[in-house]
């Protein structure tokens, strides 16, 4: 009988503990503010895409990702391919951060060619993703144009 009593008390305490922990769960997504690039900015082949981004979270940031891909095909989000001797430029990189606020300034090169294949000019998307320590994700996209 004592074993049943201890089991019930232990189970009740465990349930209270788990329930109280769930109330404190972080469900707030990080906030991303892109200063650069601006919508419609042009970038020449062989130049850099300059970026200036602010990240903020109520508890702690974990990582951010930059994704740049062509939008000349109607925004299909497919992987880069060589079509007719022209390469759809694509860039993707992940970075770790570990604070409540952070400002990241950097640049991403846009090559004129990749393995002797000309980089395609036209519309592209510059996307920033940010994940906080609890796994909540936010993202922002800007349209840019790559010119010869």
C-alpha positions in Angstrom: 0.0 0.0 0.0 2.9 2.3 0.8 4.3 1.7 -2.7 1.1 2.8 -4.3 1.1 5.9 -2.1 4.7 6.8 -3.0 3.9 6.2 -6.7 0.9 8.5 -6.7 2.8 11.2 -4.8 5.8 10.9 -7.2 3.7 10.9 -10.3 1.8 14.0 -9.0 5.0 15.9 -8.3 6.4 15.0 -11.7 3.2 16.1 -13.4 3.3 19.5 -11.6 7.0 19.9 -12.5 6.5 19.2 -16.2 3.4 21.4 -16.4 5.2 24.3 -14.7 8.1 24.0 -17.1 5.8 24.1 -20.2 4.5 27.4 -19.0 7.9 29.0 -19.3 8.5 27.7 -22.8 9.9 30.3 -25.2 7.5 30.7 -28.2 8.5 34.2 -29.3 10.3 34.4 -32.7 13.4 36.6 -33.1 13.1 40.0 -34.7 15.1 40.7 -37.8 15.7 44.2 -39.3 17.6 44.4 -42.6 19.3 47.8 -43.1 21.1 46.5 -46.3 20.4 45.5 -48.9 17.4 47.5 -49.8 14.6 46.3 -52.0 15.6 46.7 -55.6 19.3 47.3 -55.0 21.5 46.4 -57.9 24.7 44.4 -57.6 27.2 44.1 -60.5 28.6 40.7 -61.4 32.0 40.4 -59.7 31.0 42.8 -56.9 29.8 42.1 -53.3 26.3 42.2 -51.8 26.8 44.3 -48.7 24.5 43.5 -45.8 23.7 45.1 -42.5 21.3 43.1 -40.3 20.1 43.5 -36.7 18.8 40.5 -34.7 17.0 40.6 -31.4 15.4 38.0 -29.2 13.6 38.1 -25.8 15.9 35.3 -24.4 18.8 34.3 -26.6 19.7 34.1 -30.3 21.3 30.9 -31.7 22.1 31.2 -35.4 21.3 33.0 -38.6 21.4 31.9 -42.2 21.8 33.9 -45.4 20.2 32.4 -48.6 20.5 34.1 -52.0 18.9 32.5 -55.0 17.7 33.4 -58.5 14.1 34.5 -59.0 14.4 34.7 -62.8 12.6 31.4 -63.1 9.4 32.5 -61.4 10.5 31.8 -57.8 10.5 28.0 -57.8 13.2 27.7 -55.0 15.0 24.9 -56.9 18.7 24.3 -56.5 21.1 26.0 -58.8 21.5 24.6 -62.2 23.3 25.3 -65.4 20.8 26.1 -68.2 22.0 26.9 -71.6 25.6 27.8 -70.4 24.4 30.2 -67.7 24.6 29.5 -64.0 21.9 30.6 -61.6 23.9 32.1 -58.7 23.1 30.6 -55.3 24.6 31.2 -51.9 23.7 29.7 -48.6 25.7 29.9 -45.3 24.9 29.3 -41.6 26.5 31.3 -38.7 26.3 31.0 -34.9 25.4 33.8 -32.6 24.7 33.7 -28.9 23.3 36.9 -27.4 20.0 38.7 -27.0 20.9 41.4 -29.6 23.4 41.4 -32.4 24.3 43.5 -35.4 26.0 41.6 -38.3 27.7 43.5 -41.1 29.2 41.6 -44.0 29.4 41.0 -47.7 28.8 38.1 -50.1 30.6 38.0 -53.4 28.7 37.6 -56.6 31.1 35.9 -59.0 31.2 36.7 -62.7 31.7 33.0 -63.5 31.7 29.7 -61.7 33.9 27.0 -63.2 34.0 29.0 -66.5 30.2 29.3 -66.6 28.8 32.8 -66.7 26.6 33.8 -63.8 23.0 34.7 -64.7 21.9 38.3 -64.3 18.4 39.3 -63.2 16.2 39.1 -60.2 17.4 37.4 -57.0 16.1 37.0 -53.5 18.3 37.9 -50.5 16.8 36.0 -47.5 17.9 36.1 -43.8 16.7 33.4 -41.4 17.3 33.7 -37.6 16.7 31.0 -35.0 16.6 31.5 -31.3 17.9 29.2 -28.6 14.4 27.6 -28.2 14.2 26.8 -32.0 11.8 29.6 -33.0 12.6 30.9 -36.5 11.9 34.1 -38.3 12.9 35.3 -41.8 12.9 38.3 -44.1 13.4 38.4 -47.9 14.5 41.3 -50.0 14.5 41.4 -53.8 17.7 42.5 -55.5 18.9 42.6 -59.1 22.2 41.3 -60.4 23.4 43.3 -63.4 26.3 42.8 -65.9 
